[in-house]
């Protein structure tokens, strides 16, 4: 058999076939914001970024109804809307539609606003003056069951956690170190590498944090620590 025949036989029988790389799933979102210019502009930018906007609402009650009708992956919710606050919308969606995550997008970087939104069940909090890539990253993180805070908010939060007078006394030194890295958005492997501890130890510390602070996710843990300060 000549080289041509061998090559042909390999191509037919022995050569490994490359499997097609699956394209990422298109995420479906609802946008709730009472400013039509911002809402429509964000919808256009998200569509250009590969995110499907399945509906828009201009107030809180309409947002809840729309999410219940469309069951999006993520609801992008403004903090201040007529009829019902974004915090209350977040709380109700967390109760009624837990599979639809909530990402708060707001002009406010105030600690009280961020804390209230996260503890109401928001999966993340990003600022309106940030790039659209930040909103997209927040949407993808929320849909994946993770959390994201705008860098400016995360930095402020980290400063609060580092202040020894503003953390809960029942947290150990190692737990505070883990919590600080969580506030920076670090994953478990990064936390382990930074603190030179194994993945199992990181998981144990995070579970302990969630239990002690009586919260459901890492960002809520960080916000709860800031909220309950030692006077």
KAQUIDA-V425248 format. One record per residue. N is the residue number from 0. OMEGA is omega in radians with two decimals (* if undefined). D_FIRST is the distance of its C-alpha to the first C-alpha in whole Angstrom. Layout:
[[N/OMEGA/D_FIRST] [N/OMEGA/D_FIRST]]
This chain:
[[0/3.13/0] [1/-3.13/4] [2/3.13/7] [3/3.14/8] [4/3.12/6] [5/-3.14/7] [6/3.13/10] [7/3.13/10] [8/3.11/10] [9/-3.12/12] [10/-3.10/15] [11/-2.95/15] [12/-2.94/15] [13/-3.04/16] [14/3.13/18] [15/3.12/21] [16/3.12/23] [17/3.10/26] [18/3.12/30] [19/3.12/32] [20/-3.12/35] [21/3.12/38] [22/-3.13/41] [23/-3.12/44] [24/3.12/47] [25/-3.12/49] [26/-3.12/53] [27/-3.10/56] [28/2.95/59] [29/3.10/63] [30/3.10/65] [31/-3.11/69] [32/-3.08/71] [33/3.08/74] [34/-3.05/73] [35/-3.13/72] [36/3.13/71] [37/-3.09/69] [38/-3.11/67] [39/3.10/66] [40/3.11/65] [41/3.12/63] [42/3.14/61] [43/-3.13/60] [44/3.11/59] [45/3.11/57] [46/3.11/55] [47/3.14/54] [48/3.09/53] [49/3.10/51] [50/-3.12/54] [51/3.09/55] [52/-3.04/59] [53/3.11/60] [54/3.12/63] [55/3.12/66] [56/-3.09/70] [57/3.11/73] [58/-3.05/75] [59/3.14/74] [60/3.12/75] [61/3.13/73] [62/3.14/70] [63/3.14/70] [64/-3.11/70] [65/3.11/67] [66/3.12/65] [67/-3.13/66] [68/-3.00/65] [69/-3.14/62] [70/-3.14/61] [71/3.03/59] [72/-3.06/57] [73/2.96/60] [74/3.10/63] [75/-2.92/64] [76/3.02/68] [77/-3.09/71] [78/-3.06/73] [79/3.12/76] [80/3.09/77] [81/3.09/79] [82/-3.12/80] [83/-3.12/78] [84/3.09/77] [85/3.10/74] [86/3.13/74] [87/3.05/76] [88/3.13/73] [89/-3.12/70] [90/-3.10/72] [91/3.11/72] [92/3.12/69] [93/3.13/68] [94/-3.01/70] [95/-3.06/69] [96/-3.04/65] [97/3.13/64] [98/3.07/60] [99/-3.10/61] [100/3.14/62] [101/3.01/64] [102/3.11/64] [103/3.07/67] [104/-2.98/67] [105/3.03/71] [106/-3.04/73] [107/3.02/75] [108/-3.13/74] [109/-3.08/77] [110/-3.11/76] [111/-3.14/78] [112/-3.12/76] [113/-3.12/73] [114/-3.11/74] [115/-3.12/75] [116/-3.11/72] [117/-3.12/70] [118/3.04/72] [119/3.08/72] [120/3.12/69] [121/3.12/67] [122/3.13/63] [123/-3.09/64] [124/3.12/66] [125/-3.06/65] [126/-3.09/68] [127/-3.11/68] [128/3.08/68] [129/3.13/65] [130/3.14/62] [131/3.10/60] [132/3.12/57] [133/3.10/59] [134/3.13/60] [135/3.11/56] [136/3.10/56] [137/3.11/59] [138/-3.12/57] [139/3.12/54] [140/-3.14/56] [141/-3.14/58] [142/-3.14/55] [143/-3.14/54] [144/3.13/57] [145/-3.09/57] [146/3.12/60] [147/3.02/61] [148/3.04/64] [149/-3.11/65] [150/-3.13/64] [151/3.12/68] [152/3.14/69] [153/3.13/67] [154/3.11/68] [155/3.14/72] [156/-3.14/71] [157/3.10/70] [158/3.13/73] [159/-3.10/75] [160/-3.13/73] [161/3.13/73] [162/-3.04/77] [163/-3.12/78] [164/-3.05/81] [165/3.10/79] [166/-3.10/77] [167/-3.04/78] [168/-3.08/79] [169/3.12/77] [170/3.14/74] [171/3.12/73] [172/3.13/72] [173/3.11/68] [174/3.09/68] [175/3.09/70] [176/3.11/67] [177/-3.12/65] [178/3.10/67] [179/3.11/67] [180/3.05/63] [181/3.14/63] [182/3.09/65] [183/-3.14/63] [184/-3.12/60] [185/3.04/58] [186/-3.07/56] [187/-3.13/56] [188/3.12/53] [189/3.11/55] [190/3.12/58] [191/3.14/57] [192/-3.11/55] [193/-3.08/59] [194/3.13/61] [195/3.07/59] [196/-3.09/59] [197/-3.12/56] [198/3.13/55] [199/3.13/57] [200/3.12/60] [201/3.13/60] [202/3.14/59] [203/-3.14/62] [204/3.14/64] [205/3.10/63] [206/3.12/64] [207/3.11/67] [208/-3.11/68] [209/-3.13/68] [210/-3.10/70] [211/-3.09/73] [212/3.09/73] [213/3.13/72] [214/-3.02/70] [215/-3.12/66] [216/-3.00/64] [217/-3.13/64] [218/3.07/66] [219/3.11/68] [220/3.14/69] [221/-3.12/69] [222/3.12/72] [223/3.13/74] [224/3.11/74] [225/-3.08/76] [226/-3.10/78] [227/-3.11/79] [228/3.05/81] [229/-3.08/83] [230/*/87]]
